[in-house]
Amino acid sequence: MRALYFADLTSLLTVQKQWITGLSFFFSSGAVATLVAKGPAWIPIVLSSLVAMITPWAIAVNLDASELAETDAPYDPVRIARWQDHVFLQYHLVSA
């Protein structure tokens, strides 16, 4: 059950990190500058501020570090209950 839970959790955290990295690259690229050049003046400021906040946070948190699993792995009771039910059904066990 734990292996399934942590595999699911790892998958979720990996997707989160990929989104953060992808959005950081996109917002900091010249393509966005071209898209918002004719828009309101506040849009480039907001986007650059967003990248300036997300990038250091992603580096500091280091979502794919193995130390996270040892010390700060998030506890998701709904996710763990889903995998517990899955294992119980698979092996015809009764929940206590």
VEXDOVEX-592543 format. One record per residue: residue number from 0; residue in one letter; x, y, z of N, C-alpha, C, CB in turn. Coordinates in steps of 0.001 Angstrom, whole numbers, plus 524288, in hexadecimal, padded with zeros to 5 digits. Glycine has a CB too. Example, Ala and Ser with C-alpha at 12.3 -4.5 7.8 and 13.67 -1.06 7.14 Angstrom:
<rs>
     i   aa     n_x     n_y     n_z    ca_x    ca_y    ca_z     c_x     c_y     c_z    cb_x    cb_y    cb_z
     0    A   83386   7E9C6   81E78   8300C   7EE6C   81E78   83390   7F31C   81E78   82C2C   7EE87   82356
     1    S   83232   7F736   81BA8   83566   7FBDC   81BE4   83264   8001E   81EBE   83704   7FDAA   8165D
</rs>
This chain:
<rs>
     i   aa     n_x     n_y     n_z    ca_x    ca_y    ca_z     c_x     c_y     c_z    cb_x    cb_y    cb_z
     0    M   80331   7FB69   80000   80000   80000   80000   80369   804E8   80000   7FC58   7FFF4   804AC
     1    R   80787   804E5   80333   80B01   80975   80367   80DBA   80A63   7FE30   80F16   808C2   807B4
     2    A   80F60   80632   7FBB6   81205   806CB   7F6A7   80E60   8094C   7F2A8   813F7   80173   7F4A1
     3    L   8097F   8079B   7F28C   805B6   809E5   7EEEB   804A8   80F9C   7F045   80093   806C5   7EEFF
     4    Y   80427   810C1   7F54F   8032A   81620   7F70E   807A7   819BE   7F583   8025A   81647   7FD03
     5    F   80C75   8181A   7F6A5   810EC   81B79   7F576   811F6   81BD9   7EF94   815CB   81974   7F83F
     6    A   810C4   817BA   7ECAA   81136   81813   7E6F9   80D4C   81C0C   7E4D9   81051   812A8   7E46B
     7    D   8088E   81BF4   7E6E6   8048E   81FB3   7E54B   80613   82537   7E6DF   7FF43   81E45   7E7AA
     8    L   8080D   825CE   7EB95   809BE   82AE5   7ED89   80E50   82CFE   7EA5B   80B42   82A85   7F34F
     9    T   811FC   82998   7E90D   81676   82B27   7E5D9   814B1   82D03   7E07A   81A52   8269B   7E547
    10    S   810F8   82A3B   7DE50   80EDD   82BC5   7D940   80C63   83128   7D984   80AE1   827C7   7D759
    11    L   8095D   83228   7DDA1   806E9   83746   7DE54   80AF7   83B99   7DEDE   8035C   83738   7E31C
    12    L   80EEE   83ABA   7E218   812F5   83EB1   7E2EB   81636   83F99   7DE01   81681   83D1A   7E76C
    13    T   8171D   83B75   7DB03   819FF   83C0E   7D622   816EF   83F5C   7D23E   81B3C   836B5   7D3C6
    14    V   811E2   83E71   7D1E2   80E9B   84190   7CE60   80E8C   84746   7D01C   808FA   83F60   7CE37
    15    Q   80E2C   8482A   7D53C   80E49   84D85   7D744   81360   8503C   7D5C3   80D9F   84D86   7DD42
    16    K   817BE   84D79   7D66F   81CC9   84FD0   7D52A   81D3A   850E5   7CF51   8213E   84C3E   7D6F1
    17    Q   81B3B   84D59   7CC1A   81B67   84E2F   7C677   81832   852F5   7C4EB   81969   84958   7C393
    18    W   813B0   853B7   7C746   81080   85856   7C629   81348   85D52   7C7CF   80B38   857F2   7C8EB
    19    I   81590   85D47   7CC77   81854   861E6   7CE63   81CE7   86336   7CACF   81A44   86106   7D407
    20    T   81FE6   85F46   7C951   82463   86025   7C5E6   822A2   8620C   7C087   8279D   85B1D   7C55C
    21    G   81EB3   85F84   7BE67   81CC2   8610D   7B946   81A9A   86693   7B938   8189B   85D4F   7B77F
    22    L   8177F   867E4   7BD36   8155F   86D30   7BD81   819A8   8713B   7BE4B   81166   86D92   7C1E8
    23    S   81D95   86FE8   7C163   821F1   87389   7C22B   824C6   874A1   7BD0F   825C7   87159   7C633
    24    F   825DC   8707D   7BA16   8286C   8713D   7B50C   82500   87465   7B152   829C5   86BF8   7B29C
    25    F   81FF6   8731A   7B13B   81C70   875D0   7AD9D   81BE8   87B95   7AF01   8170B   87336   7ADA0
    26    F   81AF3   87CB2   7B410   81A2B   88222   7B5A6   81F1C   88564   7B522   8183E   8825A   7BB36
    27    S   82396   882E4   7B575   8286C   885E0   7B509   82A70   8862A   7AF69   82C90   8837C   7B887
    28    S   8278C   883EC   7ABCA   8295D   883DE   7A660   827AA   888B5   7A366   82763   87F0A   7A39C
    29    G   82A18   88976   79EFD   828BA   88DD3   79B9B   82364   88D21   79919   82CD1   88E80   7976D
    30    A   8217F   88840   798C4   81C56   88749   79675   8180C   88A08   7998C   81B38   88167   79635
    31    V   81868   889C4   79EA0   81480   88C6E   7A1DF   81501   8924C   7A145   81517   88AE0   7A7A8
    32    A   819CC   89433   7A0FD   81A8C   899D4   7A049   817F7   89BAE   79B3F   82068   89B32   7A03D
    33    T   81862   89882   7973B   815E2   899D6   79242   80FF3   899B8   792C2   817AA   89610   78DF1
    34    L   80DED   895DB   79581   80843   89556   79620   805D8   899C9   79941   80700   89038   798BA
    35    V   80892   89B92   79D4E   80645   89F8A   7A0BC   8082D   8A50D   79F91   80773   89E3D   7A656
    36    A   80B42   8A5B5   79B77   80D6D   8AADC   79A40   80931   8AEE8   79936   81105   8AA7F   7958F
    37    K   804EA   8AD35   796EF   800C1   8B0DF   795B4   7FC8A   8B10B   799DE   7FE5C   8AF7F   7908E
    38    G   7FD53   8AE49   79E09   7F982   8AE3C   7A24A   7FA9B   8B285   7A63C   7F97F   8A8F2   7A501
    39    P   7F7C4   8B261   7AA86   7F89E   8B638   7AEAE   7FE25   8B5E1   7B0EE   7F49C   8B572   7B309
    40    A   80006   8BA2D   7B2F9   80569   8BA7D   7B4F8   80642   8B71E   7B9C4   806C8   8C017   7B641
    41    W   8022C   8B5D9   7BCAA   802CE   8B2DA   7C17C   803C1   8AD0D   7C07D   7FE08   8B381   7C4E3
    42    I   80263   8AB01   7BBF0   802F9   8A56A   7BAE5   808AF   8A3AA   7BB10   800A0   8A417   7B59B
    43    P   80C5A   8A642   7B86B   811D6   8A488   7B8CF   813F3   8A4CD   7BE66   81543   8A7DB   7B53F
    44    I   8122B   8A8AD   7C155   813F1   8A926   7C6C6   81209   8A489   7C9FF   81202   8AE4F   7C934
    45    V   80D16   8A321   7C950   80AE5   89EB7   7CC34   80D95   8999F   7CAAB   804FD   89E4E   7CB3D
    46    L   80E51   898C8   7C59E   810CA   893F0   7C3DB   81670   8937B   7C5A6   8108E   89394   7BDFA
    47    S   8195E   897C1   7C55D   81ECE   8977C   7C726   81F0F   896C3   7CD0E   821CD   89C71   7C58D
    48    S   81B6B   89911   7CFE4   81B38   89846   7D590   819E1   892A2   7D6DA   81736   89BF9   7D814
    49    L   81640   8906D   7D3E4   814C1   88AFB   7D4B4   8196B   8875C   7D3E7   8104B   88977   7D100
    50    V   81C50   88821   7CFB6   820F3   884F2   7CEB1   82508   885C6   7D2F7   82348   88644   7C949
    51    A   8259F   88AA9   7D4A1   82977   88BDD   7D8B6   8280F   8893A   7DDDC   829E2   891C8   7D982
    52    M   82327   88830   7DEDD   8218C   8858D   7E3B2   821A2   87F9F   7E321   81C17   88755   7E54B
    53    I   81FEA   87DA7   7DEA8   81F79   877FF   7DDEC   824CA   8755A   7DD60   81C2C   876D4   7D923
    54    T   82852   877AC   7DA84   82D5C   8752E   7D97C   83088   8742F   7DE70   83081   87883   7D5C9
    55    P   8315B   8781E   7E1CE   8344A   876EE   7E697   8316D   87324   7EA2D   83570   87BEB   7E98A
    56    W   82C37   87378   7EA32   82932   86FDF   7ED76   82A07   86A45   7EB9A   8234E   8714C   7ED5A
    57    A   829D1   86962   7E672   82A91   86421   7E45C   83007   86219   7E58B   82999   86414   7DE7B
    58    I   833DE   8658A   7E545   8393C   863F6   7E67F   839CF   862CB   7EC55   83D22   86843   7E4D6
    59    A   83796   86623   7EF99   8380D   8656F   7F546   83537   8608B   7F722   835E7   86A36   7F821
    60    V   830A6   85F97   7F50E   82D9C   85B08   7F6B1   82FD3   85610   7F45F   827E5   85BA4   7F51E
    61    N   831FA   85682   7EFA4   8343D   85207   7ECE7   83090   84D5C   7ED23   83992   85095   7EF41
    62    L   82C3F   84DD3   7EA59   82801   84A10   7EAB1   82983   8446F   7E97F   823D2   84BA5   7E720
    63    D   82DBA   84380   7E6A6   82F1B   83E1D   7E567   83384   83BFF   7E8D5   830A7   83DB8   7DFBB
    64    A   834E7   83EA8   7ED10   83932   83CCB   7F066   8377A   8382F   7F3A7   83B2C   8412B   7F3F8
    65    S   83B02   83465   7F459   839B4   82FC3   7F778   83932   83119   7FD40   83DDA   82B84   7F6BA
    66    E   83BA2   8356B   7FEEA   83B28   836F2   8046A   83585   83844   805CC   83EB3   83B9F   80598
    67    L   83284   83A0E   801F2   82D0B   83B62   802DC   82A06   8369D   804B3   82A8E   83DA1   7FDE5
    68    A   82B16   8321E   80267   82856   82D5D   803DB   8299C   82BB3   8096A   829AB   82902   80016
    69    E   82E4F   82CE8   80B31   82FDE   82B50   8106D   82DBC   82EDB   814B3   835AF   82B26   810C6
    70    T   82D61   833F3   81389   82C28   8379B   817B9   8270F   83A88   8171E   83062   83B65   81830
    71    D   825E6   83C4A   8126F   82174   83FC1   811B8   81D83   83DC0   80DC2   82351   84503   81016
    72    A   81D14   838AC   80D29   81949   836A1   80971   813D3   83819   80B4E   819D5   83098   808D1
    73    P   810C4   83A61   807D9   80B86   83BF9   80978   8081C   8373F   80AA1   808F9   83F5A   80541
    74    Y   804BF   837CD   80E7E   80116   833B1   80FE4   7FBD6   83508   80D80   800A9   8330A   815EE
    75    D   7FA10   831C6   80A01   7F516   83292   80757   7F175   82E14   808D9   7F5D5   832E2   8013F
    76    P   7EE19   82EE8   80CC3   7EAD0   82A9A   80EB4   7E71D   8285D   80A90   7E7A3   82C78   81352
    77    V   7E532   82B9B   8070F   7E1B4   829B1   802F2   7E4AB   8261A   7FF3B   7DF42   82E4D   7FFE7
    78    R   7E95E   827B6   7FDC5   7EC91   8249D   7FA2F   7EE36   81F76   7FCBC   7F16E   827BC   7F876
    79    I   7EFAF   81FA3   8019F   7F15F   81ACF   80438   7ECC1   81729   8051C   7F40E   81C0E   80974
    80    A   7E824   81950   8062D   7E377   8160A   806D6   7E209   81364   801AF   7DECF   8195A   808D9
    81    R   7E2B7   81635   7FD52   7E192   813E5   7F839   7E515   80F33   7F72D   7E23D   817F9   7F3E1
    82    W   7EA1C   80FB4   7F873   7EDAF   80B50   7F780   7ECDE   806F0   7FB71   7F35C   80D2B   7F7B2
    83    Q   7EB57   8083E   8002E   7EA21   80434   80409   7E565   80112   8022F   7E915   806A9   80984
    84    D   7E15A   803B1   80066   7DCC5   800F9   7FE5B   7DE30   7FD9B   7F9A5   7D885   804E7   7FCDD
    85    H   7E195   7FF9A   7F650   7E34B   7FCA4   7F1BF   7E5F7   7F788   7F360   7E706   7FFF6   7EE66
    86    V   7E982   7F7DF   7F723   7EC51   7F339   7F8F2   7E897   7EF7B   7FBAA   7F0CE   7F4C1   7FCA8
    87    F   7E50A   7F175   7FEE7   7E148   7EE21   80194   7DDCA   7EB39   7FDAE   7DDF1   7F163   80551
    88    L   7DC15   7EDF5   7F9A1   7D8D9   7EB5B   7F5AB   7DBFB   7E756   7F2A0   7D684   7EF5E   7F1EA
    89    Q   7E0DB   7E89B   7F167   7E428   7E51C   7EE57   7E520   7E002   7F137   7E956   7E7BE   7ED0D
    90    Y   7E5EF   7E046   7F64F   7E735   7DB96   7F958   7E2A0   7D9A7   7FC9F   7EBD3   7DCAA   7FCDE
    91    H   7DDF7   7DBAA   7FB9C   7D931   7D9FF   7FE48   7D9B8   7DA61   80437   7D7D2   7D469   7FCBD
    92    L   7DBCD   7DEC6   805F6   7DC6C   7DFBC   80B83   7D7E0   7E302   80D74   7E1AA   7E275   80CAA
    93    V   7D71A   7E2D8   81293   7D2E1   7E5E9   814F7   7D55A   7EA58   817F8   7CF5A   7E27A   818A0
    94    S   7D35D   7EF10   8172A   7D556   7F397   81A09   7D40B   7F31C   81FC6   7D313   7F8A9   817D4
    95    A   7D7D5   7F466   82318   7D70F   7F3F2   828C5   7D430   7F8A3   82AEF   7DC49   7F354   82B8F
</rs>
